[in-house]
């Protein structure tokens, strides 16, 4: 049944005189609530948008109040329901600003302008989403279609421009929660959908209950029953996540003993540590020798493979004989292959950010090149243009070049699914490394610039979700923390301190084969995005037909 369209008066958010309001099965009584509150209409919308941004901010690490995620989606829907698109647009931007400005405050180490520019760019995506929410809320089944619009917004934000920046997804607040199980079926997009759907169902139930109690709808008993059914459906969405990981779960294939060396860096929190490159290399070489001494003393078991972080050497050992000698000596001392993070320079001055398998007998072998690079940090896009206006961008002396191949590396009898640092925020790199045979997820990272800013916790939460998504243990190894071991259920069973040297050895269960999410790839994201966009388009079409009548 196509519900009757609500036409609005020229200068208000209320229905035009003589026109009926939206039927309760679409949007129960929000328009009438705004009408009854008169001049307070704009105020409660403003407060709801602010509260939506705050709720999502506090749902994410380092706060971790994950249960605020559904509330964030519900509050933004409440803010834009029944309003014009112009107002929905700025309300969406307001909610995004409240979220993004503090969320990416760690970018402030590069300057206030960089921080605010990145936050502003992220806010842009919430503007069309809020407009779409306002449209979809006029149609039947809006709790599902509005949730799908969240997926569409995050899909675009993770791809464009410059490869995207997906930080702050609804899903990334759910690393080890009742919602995280959905990652095993449909990656982070399905988790986002489940979180927003739960919030939408809860909001629908609350509004229907309020309308029934105020006498705004006929059949109070029926309305209250439907309200209860909506809450039951929301509870079912949450409960369903516990069953999801069992669907297509990969089979265990054995165990591997991995060691993690966190060598620490001088000048933690500084914008650049390139002046101490030799010291960073020495710290990690010494860490491997300390590990070898501890193994010989019986403090640790002999590892099958030793993991070192991104940028464990910014000195290219393929061009510097002393760096090559130090790394080879460390590998021989521990008697196990190393996965060593380094910068590998090309003849034209560009470089690859690599993790290389360094065998104690044969030296360097397989390598993975980081695929998703940090714009303005690891390379300068449109360098000639931007350096005219921001002179300090010249400090990024060499541009990194993105890799193109999955990171499935053989080491110590195990295939490692490697994703370096920023890679882990994107669905594709880990998925393709696992699909290529990776049995354990490994995330070498360098967060030295961001210690004690919350960024390390945010990245760890993303890695926890990746472990659930692919049904595998994930290991994070960092220059200065947080290094971690994450179980396939998303729980972090070990975390290192920040800004300290650290060693850890763990026996990890390996698995074979893809999870359901690995098999389906981007299909759930594409389907959900299409549903959300179709609902917004349908609302426009229905509205135009109603006006023409």
Secondary structure by P-SEA (a helix, b strand, c coil): cccbbbbbcccccccccccccccccccccaaaaaaaaccaaaaaaaaaaaaaaaaaaaaccccccccaaaaaaaaaaaacccccaaaaaaaaaaaaaacccccccccccccaaaaaaaaaaaaaaaaaaaaaaaaaaaccaaaaaaaaaaaaaaaaaacccccccccccccccccccccccccccccaaaaaaaaaaaaaaaaaaaaaaaaaaacccccaaaaaaaaaaaaaaaaaaaaaaaaccccbbbbbcbbbbbbbbbcccccccccccccaaaaaaaaaaaaaaaaaaaaaacccccccbbbbccccccccccccaaaaaaaaaaaaaaccccbbbbbbbccccccccccccccccccccccccccccccccccccaaaaaaacccccccccbbbbbbcccccccccccccccccccccccccaaaaaaaacccbbbbbbbcccccccaaaaaaaaaaaaaaaaacbbbbbbbcccccccccccccccccccccccbbbbbbbbbbccccccccccaaaaaaaaaaaaaaaaaaaaaaaaaaac
